[in-house]
Amino acid sequence: MTDILLPEERRKRLLDLLALEGKILATAASAVLGVSEDTIRRDLNDLARAGAVRRVHGGALPLTPATGTFATRATERPEAKAALGRVAAGLIRPGEVVLLDGGTTMLAVAEALPPDLRCTIVTPNLPAALALTRHPSVEVVLLGGRVDKADQATVGTSVLAALDGLRADLCLLGVCSLDIEAGLGGMDHEEALVKRRMAGCAGRVAAAVTADKLGTAAPFPILPVGRLNALITERSADAALLAAYRQAGLTLILA
């Protein structure tokens, strides 16, 4: 006979499952804990309200580690971001028009561009645009709009309007979270709108994501993973996660 667990005990067991499996499926958790799926869903909702998980359809995922201001994030894992930036920069072909997203990893892309590369970079990323003013061969187009001081990027309707009618060859995205089912996610509604519009303007779309953001969820959806032509991540990422992304049809490029 299955022991009856108190609500606090169930939620602790659910967090243990999350740590072990990397996600919680309500159907599987129901069988493991011997309670109804409705009970599991209520527990997951409580955990989500407490900020312990990110609720998704059918279960829950870990929270993305991407928090804090641009300045704070710039000090986190700089070597990994530099490696991702070098690989992502290699996707840009001479003469292309490239949409470069906001974020610290995209700044690493700007800093990694070969000095002889001729292309046009269109970006809302203020630090990246400033870095590119020192590049001898790149034309820089800064998307004008309201400046999000914490993220050091332009956002808002004027940015979205500036993207209307633009046809880029490549969009390079930096995102807060990426999960096969939940897709790509961001921490800010306006930022997510800009990323989605940028991706819609490009013939090819690639995301550069540190390994700690894989298999996590953020509150504002951007794109399904099927919209990506390539995912750039770390070679040290969890092998099971990488295999799942490959099985979903993603082209993986490991840094």
VEXDOFI-492504 format. One record per residue (C-alpha): residue number from 1; x, y, z; residue in three letters. Coordinates in nm, 4 decimals, always signed. Layout:
BEGIN
- fimi / X / Y / Z / doke
- NUM / X / Y / Z / ala
...
//
This chain:
BEGIN
- fimi / X / Y / Z / doke
- 1 / +0.0000 / +0.0000 / +0.0000 / met
- 2 / +0.1363 / +0.3410 / -0.0997 / thr
- 3 / +0.1948 / +0.5764 / +0.1929 / asp
- 4 / -0.0119 / +0.8930 / +0.1780 / ile
- 5 / +0.2144 / +1.1938 / +0.1373 / leu
- 6 / +0.1441 / +1.5359 / +0.2792 / leu
- 7 / +0.1326 / +1.8210 / +0.0243 / pro
- 8 / +0.4736 / +1.9499 / +0.1382 / glu
- 9 / +0.6186 / +1.6009 / +0.1012 / glu
- 10 / +0.4714 / +1.5639 / -0.2487 / arg
- 11 / +0.6180 / +1.8939 / -0.3604 / arg
- 12 / +0.9574 / +1.7957 / -0.2188 / lys
- 13 / +0.9365 / +1.4672 / -0.4104 / arg
- 14 / +0.8440 / +1.6579 / -0.7265 / leu
- 15 / +1.1499 / +1.8809 / -0.6904 / leu
- 16 / +1.3612 / +1.5677 / -0.6392 / asp
- 17 / +1.2178 / +1.4279 / -0.9653 / leu
- 18 / +1.2968 / +1.7542 / -1.1416 / leu
- 19 / +1.6568 / +1.7418 / -1.0243 / ala
- 20 / +1.6883 / +1.3777 / -1.1309 / leu
- 21 / +1.5062 / +1.3866 / -1.4656 / glu
- 22 / +1.5475 / +1.7485 / -1.5722 / gly
- 23 / +1.1706 / +1.7864 / -1.6098 / lys
- 24 / +0.8429 / +1.6795 / -1.4530 / ile
- 25 / +0.5718 / +1.5076 / -1.6541 / leu
- 26 / +0.2400 / +1.5176 / -1.4723 / ala
- 27 / +0.1381 / +1.1716 / -1.5977 / thr
- 28 / +0.4611 / +1.0059 / -1.4851 / ala
- 29 / +0.4696 / +1.1908 / -1.1521 / ala
- 30 / +0.1119 / +1.0840 / -1.0848 / ser
- 31 / +0.2114 / +0.7186 / -1.1178 / ala
- 32 / +0.5273 / +0.7578 / -0.9094 / val
- 33 / +0.3563 / +0.9403 / -0.6226 / leu
- 34 / +0.0285 / +0.7454 / -0.6385 / gly
- 35 / -0.1959 / +1.0503 / -0.6688 / val
- 36 / -0.4160 / +1.1910 / -0.9433 / ser
- 37 / -0.2852 / +1.4060 / -1.2251 / glu
- 38 / -0.5069 / +1.6879 / -1.1009 / asp
- 39 / -0.3271 / +1.6747 / -0.7664 / thr
- 40 / +0.0110 / +1.6866 / -0.9422 / ile
- 41 / -0.1025 / +1.9822 / -1.1520 / arg
- 42 / -0.2107 / +2.1704 / -0.8406 / arg
- 43 / +0.1248 / +2.0958 / -0.6768 / asp
- 44 / +0.3109 / +2.2171 / -0.9852 / leu
- 45 / +0.1042 / +2.5345 / -0.9919 / asn
- 46 / +0.1943 / +2.5940 / -0.6270 / asp
- 47 / +0.5631 / +2.5354 / -0.7011 / leu
- 48 / +0.5462 / +2.7713 / -0.9988 / ala
- 49 / +0.3844 / +3.0436 / -0.7864 / arg
- 50 / +0.6644 / +2.9964 / -0.5340 / ala
- 51 / +0.9218 / +3.0462 / -0.8097 / gly
- 52 / +1.0602 / +2.6929 / -0.7851 / ala
- 53 / +0.9701 / +2.5688 / -1.1360 / val
- 54 / +0.8448 / +2.6995 / -1.4686 / arg
- 55 / +0.5073 / +2.5520 / -1.5520 / arg
- 56 / +0.4674 / +2.4180 / -1.9072 / val
- 57 / +0.2005 / +2.2134 / -2.0809 / his
- 58 / +0.1972 / +1.8649 / -1.9344 / gly
- 59 / +0.4355 / +1.9345 / -1.6487 / gly
- 60 / +0.7172 / +2.1645 / -1.5422 / ala
- 61 / +1.0765 / +2.2558 / -1.6274 / leu
- 62 / +1.3656 / +2.4073 / -1.4326 / pro
- 63 / +1.3831 / +2.7846 / -1.4263 / leu
- 64 / +1.6298 / +2.9437 / -1.6648 / thr
- 65 / +1.9502 / +3.0685 / -1.4960 / pro
- 66 / +1.9432 / +3.3824 / -1.7142 / ala
- 67 / +1.8670 / +3.6617 / -1.4707 / thr
- 68 / +2.0122 / +3.9996 / -1.3842 / gly
- 69 / +2.1276 / +4.2969 / -1.5861 / thr
- 70 / +2.3532 / +4.2947 / -1.8912 / phe
- 71 / +2.6442 / +4.4056 / -1.6726 / ala
- 72 / +2.5847 / +4.1181 / -1.4312 / thr
- 73 / +2.5474 / +3.8595 / -1.7063 / arg
- 74 / +2.8639 / +3.9845 / -1.8780 / ala
- 75 / +3.0662 / +3.8555 / -1.5824 / thr
- 76 / +2.9089 / +3.5071 / -1.5999 / glu
- 77 / +3.0925 / +3.2358 / -1.7963 / arg
- 78 / +3.2798 / +3.4744 / -2.0287 / pro
- 79 / +3.5010 / +3.1992 / -2.1723 / glu
- 80 / +3.2026 / +2.9871 / -2.2737 / ala
- 81 / +3.0295 / +3.2854 / -2.4342 / lys
- 82 / +3.3477 / +3.3799 / -2.6198 / ala
- 83 / +3.3697 / +3.0267 / -2.7614 / ala
- 84 / +3.0064 / +3.0360 / -2.8707 / leu
- 85 / +3.0633 / +3.3793 / -3.0212 / gly
- 86 / +3.3539 / +3.2550 / -3.2339 / arg
- 87 / +3.1492 / +2.9641 / -3.3689 / val
- 88 / +2.8453 / +3.1825 / -3.4395 / ala
- 89 / +3.0617 / +3.4417 / -3.6152 / ala
- 90 / +3.1759 / +3.1658 / -3.8492 / gly
- 91 / +2.8201 / +3.1271 / -3.9807 / leu
- 92 / +2.8273 / +3.4750 / -4.1364 / ile
- 93 / +2.9141 / +3.4781 / -4.5048 / arg
- 94 / +3.0752 / +3.7730 / -4.6819 / pro
- 95 / +2.8231 / +4.0267 / -4.8071 / gly
- 96 / +2.5346 / +3.9032 / -4.5918 / glu
- 97 / +2.2824 / +4.1100 / -4.4002 / val
- 98 / +2.2748 / +3.9721 / -4.0469 / val
- 99 / +2.0349 / +4.0388 / -3.7606 / leu
- 100 / +2.2333 / +4.0223 / -3.4363 / leu
- 101 / +2.0271 / +3.9850 / -3.1215 / asp
- 102 / +2.0727 / +4.1506 / -2.7849 / gly
- 103 / +2.2576 / +3.9872 / -2.4983 / gly
- 104 / +2.6095 / +3.9127 / -2.3829 / thr
- 105 / +2.6663 / +3.6110 / -2.6086 / thr
- 106 / +2.5800 / +3.8235 / -2.9131 / met
- 107 / +2.8326 / +4.0822 / -2.7969 / leu
- 108 / +3.0854 / +3.7973 / -2.8079 / ala
- 109 / +2.9815 / +3.7336 / -3.1700 / val
- 110 / +3.0465 / +4.0979 / -3.2604 / ala
- 111 / +3.3875 / +4.0853 / -3.0949 / glu
- 112 / +3.4782 / +3.7632 / -3.2804 / ala
- 113 / +3.4137 / +3.8810 / -3.6377 / leu
- 114 / +3.7234 / +3.8513 / -3.8589 / pro
- 115 / +3.8646 / +4.1941 / -3.9464 / pro
- 116 / +3.8430 / +4.1246 / -4.3200 / asp
- 117 / +3.4734 / +4.0208 / -4.3128 / leu
- 118 / +3.2458 / +4.2537 / -4.5094 / arg
- 119 / +2.8809 / +4.2365 / -4.4115 / cys
- 120 / +2.5972 / +4.4410 / -4.2673 / thr
- 121 / +2.4954 / +4.3895 / -3.9056 / ile
- 122 / +2.1503 / +4.5092 / -3.7966 / val
- 123 / +2.1084 / +4.4995 / -3.4201 / thr
- 124 / +1.9244 / +4.6320 / -3.1143 / pro
- 125 / +2.2312 / +4.5440 / -2.9043 / asn
- 126 / +2.3981 / +4.8687 / -2.7891 / leu
- 127 / +2.7299 / +4.7189 / -2.6660 / pro
- 128 / +2.7578 / +4.5074 / -2.9831 / ala
- 129 / +2.6895 / +4.8082 / -3.2067 / ala
- 130 / +2.9549 / +5.0067 / -3.0216 / leu
- 131 / +3.2060 / +4.7216 / -3.0542 / ala
- 132 / +3.1337 / +4.7006 / -3.4279 / leu
- 133 / +3.2144 / +5.0691 / -3.4790 / thr
- 134 / +3.5749 / +4.9574 / -3.4372 / arg
- 135 / +3.5455 / +4.6900 / -3.7073 / his
- 136 / +3.7073 / +4.8054 / -4.0329 / pro
- 137 / +3.4696 / +4.6359 / -4.2786 / ser
- 138 / +3.1273 / +4.5919 / -4.1174 / val
- 139 / +2.8395 / +4.8288 / -4.1820 / glu
- 140 / +2.6396 / +4.8746 / -3.8618 / val
- 141 / +2.2671 / +4.9512 / -3.8432 / val
- 142 / +2.1356 / +5.0181 / -3.4920 / leu
- 143 / +1.7633 / +4.9547 / -3.4533 / leu
- 144 / +1.6247 / +5.2676 / -3.2891 / gly
- 145 / +1.3739 / +5.2517 / -3.0080 / gly
- 146 / +1.3289 / +5.2758 / -2.6342 / arg
- 147 / +1.6454 / +5.1699 / -2.4537 / val
- 148 / +1.6082 / +4.8954 / -2.1969 / asp
- 149 / +1.8890 / +5.0079 / -1.9675 / lys
- 150 / +1.9143 / +4.6780 / -1.7820 / ala
- 151 / +1.9469 / +4.4742 / -2.1034 / asp
- 152 / +2.1403 / +4.7407 / -2.2984 / gln
- 153 / +1.9123 / +4.6912 / -2.5992 / ala
- 154 / +1.6434 / +4.8818 / -2.7856 / thr
- 155 / +1.2864 / +4.7551 / -2.7671 / val
- 156 / +0.9356 / +4.8696 / -2.8465 / gly
- 157 / +0.7118 / +4.9434 / -3.1413 / thr
- 158 / +0.9674 / +5.1526 / -3.3276 / ser
- 159 / +1.2097 / +4.8586 / -3.3328 / val
- 160 / +0.9359 / +4.6290 / -3.4595 / leu
- 161 / +0.8410 / +4.8856 / -3.7256 / ala
- 162 / +1.2036 / +4.9166 / -3.8376 / ala
- 163 / +1.2112 / +4.5421 / -3.8961 / leu
- 164 / +0.9027 / +4.5492 / -4.1195 / asp
- 165 / +1.0021 / +4.4704 / -4.4754 / gly
- 166 / +1.3626 / +4.3843 / -4.3842 / leu
- 167 / +1.5013 / +4.0737 / -4.5507 / arg
- 168 / +1.8107 / +3.9420 / -4.3774 / ala
- 169 / +2.0208 / +3.6409 / -4.4704 / asp
- 170 / +2.0837 / +3.5267 / -4.1146 / leu
- 171 / +1.9443 / +3.5936 / -3.7674 / cys
- 172 / +2.1628 / +3.5096 / -3.4693 / leu
- 173 / +1.9622 / +3.4785 / -3.1479 / leu
- 174 / +2.0717 / +3.4753 / -2.7873 / gly
- 175 / +1.7951 / +3.3339 / -2.5699 / val
- 176 / +1.7328 / +3.2774 / -2.2002 / cys
- 177 / +1.5998 / +2.9236 / -2.2314 / ser
- 178 / +1.5579 / +2.6443 / -2.4844 / leu
- 179 / +1.3530 / +2.3274 / -2.4515 / asp
- 180 / +1.2294 / +2.0904 / -2.7214 / ile
- 181 / +0.8660 / +2.1212 / -2.6175 / glu
- 182 / +0.8592 / +2.4715 / -2.4650 / ala
- 183 / +1.0765 / +2.6184 / -2.7407 / gly
- 184 / +1.2919 / +2.9290 / -2.7064 / leu
- 185 / +1.2002 / +3.1663 / -2.4265 / gly
- 186 / +1.2841 / +3.5082 / -2.2874 / gly
- 187 / +1.2474 / +3.6955 / -1.9613 / met
- 188 / +1.0825 / +4.0090 / -2.1018 / asp
- 189 / +0.7703 / +4.0444 / -2.3157 / his
- 190 / +0.8972 / +4.3293 / -2.5366 / glu
- 191 / +1.2339 / +4.1619 / -2.5845 / glu
- 192 / +1.0623 / +3.8376 / -2.6881 / ala
- 193 / +0.8551 / +4.0269 / -2.9478 / leu
- 194 / +1.1704 / +4.1772 / -3.1004 / val
- 195 / +1.3455 / +3.8397 / -3.1157 / lys
- 196 / +1.0438 / +3.6781 / -3.2797 / arg
- 197 / +1.0176 / +3.9534 / -3.5389 / arg
- 198 / +1.3909 / +3.9354 / -3.6127 / met
- 199 / +1.3701 / +3.5615 / -3.6733 / ala
- 200 / +1.0783 / +3.6166 / -3.9069 / gly
- 201 / +1.2874 / +3.8505 / -4.1209 / cys
- 202 / +1.5712 / +3.6048 / -4.1864 / ala
- 203 / +1.6292 / +3.3221 / -4.4282 / gly
- 204 / +1.8377 / +3.1318 / -4.1706 / arg
- 205 / +1.8008 / +3.1378 / -3.7938 / val
- 206 / +2.0571 / +3.0141 / -3.5419 / ala
- 207 / +2.0633 / +3.0362 / -3.1633 / ala
- 208 / +2.3739 / +3.0412 / -2.9459 / ala
- 209 / +2.2955 / +2.9089 / -2.5984 / val
- 210 / +2.5165 / +2.8141 / -2.3049 / thr
- 211 / +2.4620 / +2.4605 / -2.1774 / ala
- 212 / +2.2993 / +2.5693 / -1.8505 / asp
- 213 / +2.0018 / +2.7154 / -2.0428 / lys
- 214 / +1.9190 / +2.3922 / -2.2261 / leu
- 215 / +1.6145 / +2.2096 / -2.0963 / gly
- 216 / +1.4897 / +2.5160 / -1.9080 / thr
- 217 / +1.1934 / +2.7480 / -1.9565 / ala
- 218 / +1.1403 / +3.1247 / -1.9404 / ala
- 219 / +0.8050 / +3.3028 / -1.9138 / pro
- 220 / +0.7778 / +3.4563 / -2.2620 / phe
- 221 / +0.7814 / +3.2246 / -2.5671 / pro
- 222 / +0.9821 / +3.3275 / -2.8727 / ile
- 223 / +0.9948 / +3.0432 / -3.1240 / leu
- 224 / +0.9490 / +2.6668 / -3.1480 / pro
- 225 / +1.2800 / +2.4846 / -3.1825 / val
- 226 / +1.1750 / +2.3666 / -3.5288 / gly
- 227 / +1.2198 / +2.7223 / -3.6535 / arg
- 228 / +1.5947 / +2.7024 / -3.5927 / leu
- 229 / +1.8325 / +2.6030 / -3.8682 / asn
- 230 / +2.1126 / +2.5521 / -3.6172 / ala
- 231 / +2.1738 / +2.5415 / -3.2434 / leu
- 232 / +2.5160 / +2.6450 / -3.1189 / ile
- 233 / +2.5949 / +2.5225 / -2.7691 / thr
- 234 / +2.8737 / +2.3866 / -2.5557 / glu
- 235 / +3.0421 / +2.0536 / -2.6144 / arg
- 236 / +3.0086 / +1.9901 / -2.2402 / ser
- 237 / +2.6263 / +1.9983 / -2.2526 / ala
- 238 / +2.4362 / +1.6979 / -2.1217 / asp
- 239 / +2.4700 / +1.4183 / -2.3781 / ala
- 240 / +2.1079 / +1.3050 / -2.3389 / ala
- 241 / +1.9828 / +1.6569 / -2.4060 / leu
- 242 / +2.2025 / +1.6897 / -2.7142 / leu
- 243 / +2.0774 / +1.3549 / -2.8442 / ala
- 244 / +1.7177 / +1.4695 / -2.7946 / ala
- 245 / +1.7805 / +1.7909 / -2.9886 / tyr
- 246 / +1.9402 / +1.5931 / -3.2724 / arg
- 247 / +1.6462 / +1.3531 / -3.2756 / gln
- 248 / +1.4152 / +1.6564 / -3.3042 / ala
- 249 / +1.5956 / +1.7482 / -3.6268 / gly
- 250 / +1.8161 / +2.0304 / -3.5027 / leu
- 251 / +2.1595 / +2.0840 / -3.6517 / thr
- 252 / +2.3956 / +2.1084 / -3.3558 / leu
- 253 / +2.7221 / +2.3015 / -3.3702 / ile
- 254 / +2.9326 / +2.2441 / -3.0590 / leu
- 255 / +3.1858 / +2.4919 / -2.9296 / ala
//
